[in-house]
Amino acid sequence: MGYNDQGHCPMLVDNKCSIYEDRPRTCRSYDCRVFAATGIPVDPQAQPDIAQRVRAWAFQYESEESRDEHRAVKAAAAFLQKNSDLFPQGTLPTQPAQLAALALRIYRLFSDPAAKSSDAAIAQAIMAAGIGSTSR
């Protein structure tokens, strides 16, 4: 649906969703916490409300395992942002939300800090799993 001049959803009326009961699937499944969880930035000029919410998120961990999983999610996102040149052109998402979602799908590749693989090998593993495609 896009955004209006202030970066807001055009269906936002009086700070409430005017079509909440009939909102599209994208709105039903969109969760801005994905940006905070992955560390993938939101453009504060284009989406100021989302950027503000992302800055407000603070994570609490029930266990060291939960903390380690979050570290792996952030490592996956950082890898995708830093190493986009290792993927064939057009295979990685260009939109921040899609890139964050991909990081959530691949984070297990980064959950063992003792496993040392080259960046190229990690990119190949991502591609071999079929999850480096924007069509997914």
C-alpha positions in Angstrom: 0.0 0.0 0.0 2.9 2.3 0.4 3.3 5.3 2.7 2.0 8.8 2.7 4.3 11.9 2.7 5.0 11.5 6.5 6.0 7.8 6.1 2.7 6.5 7.5 0.4 3.9 6.2 -2.4 5.7 4.3 -4.9 3.6 6.3 -3.7 5.1 9.6 -6.4 7.4 10.8 -6.3 9.1 14.3 -3.3 6.9 15.1 -5.4 3.8 14.5 -5.7 1.4 11.6 -8.9 2.3 9.8 -9.1 -1.2 8.1 -7.9 -3.4 11.0 -10.6 -6.0 10.6 -10.1 -6.2 6.9 -6.3 -5.5 6.7 -4.2 -7.3 4.1 -2.2 -10.3 4.9 1.0 -8.3 4.7 -0.3 -6.1 7.6 -1.4 -9.2 9.5 2.1 -10.8 9.4 4.3 -7.7 9.5 6.2 -7.3 12.8 8.6 -4.4 13.2 10.4 -6.3 15.9 12.3 -8.1 13.1 14.4 -4.9 12.6 15.3 -4.7 16.3 16.0 -8.5 16.4 18.3 -8.5 13.4 19.9 -5.0 13.7 18.8 -4.2 10.1 18.1 -0.5 10.1 14.9 1.2 9.2 15.0 4.4 7.2 14.0 7.0 9.7 13.1 9.4 7.0 10.8 7.1 5.1 9.3 5.3 8.1 9.8 7.4 11.2 7.2 5.7 13.4 8.6 2.2 12.7 12.1 3.5 13.3 11.0 5.0 16.7 9.4 1.7 17.7 12.5 -0.3 16.7 14.7 2.0 18.9 12.4 1.3 21.8 12.6 -2.5 21.7 14.8 -4.1 24.3 15.2 -7.8 24.5 15.2 -9.9 27.7 16.5 -13.4 27.7 15.2 -16.3 29.7 18.4 -18.2 29.2 21.9 -18.0 27.8 20.6 -20.2 25.0 18.1 -17.4 24.1 20.9 -14.8 24.2 23.0 -17.0 21.9 20.2 -17.4 19.4 19.8 -13.6 19.3 23.5 -13.2 18.7 23.2 -15.7 15.8 20.3 -13.8 14.3 22.3 -10.6 14.4 25.4 -12.3 13.0 23.2 -13.7 10.1 21.9 -10.2 9.3 25.3 -8.6 9.5 26.7 -11.3 7.2 24.0 -10.7 4.6 24.5 -6.9 4.7 28.3 -7.2 4.5 28.6 -10.0 2.0 25.9 -9.2 -0.6 28.6 -9.4 -3.3 29.0 -13.1 -2.6 25.5 -13.8 -3.9 24.4 -13.8 -7.6 22.8 -10.5 -8.5 19.1 -10.4 -7.7 19.2 -13.4 -5.2 19.2 -11.4 -2.0 16.2 -9.3 -1.0 16.7 -5.5 -1.4 14.0 -4.4 1.0 15.1 -4.3 4.7 12.1 -6.3 6.0 12.7 -9.1 3.5 16.4 -9.1 4.3 15.6 -9.3 8.0 13.2 -12.2 7.4 16.0 -14.0 5.5 18.3 -13.5 8.4 15.8 -15.2 10.6 15.6 -18.2 8.3 19.4 -18.7 8.1 20.5 -17.8 11.6 21.2 -21.4 12.6 24.2 -21.3 10.2 25.7 -18.8 12.7 24.8 -20.4 16.0 28.0 -22.3 16.5 30.8 -19.8 17.0 33.4 -22.6 17.0 32.5 -23.6 13.4 34.8 -21.6 11.1 33.8 -21.4 7.5 34.8 -18.9 4.9 32.3 -16.2 3.9 32.1 -17.8 0.4 31.3 -21.2 1.9 28.5 -19.7 4.1 27.1 -17.9 1.1 27.1 -21.2 -0.9 25.4 -23.0 2.0 22.7 -20.4 2.0 22.2 -20.7 -1.8 22.3 -24.5 -1.7 19.5 -24.4 0.9 17.4 -22.4 -1.6 16.9 -19.5 0.8 18.9 -16.8 -1.0 16.1 -16.2 -3.4 13.8 -13.2 -3.3 11.0 -15.4 -4.6 10.6 -17.1 -1.3 
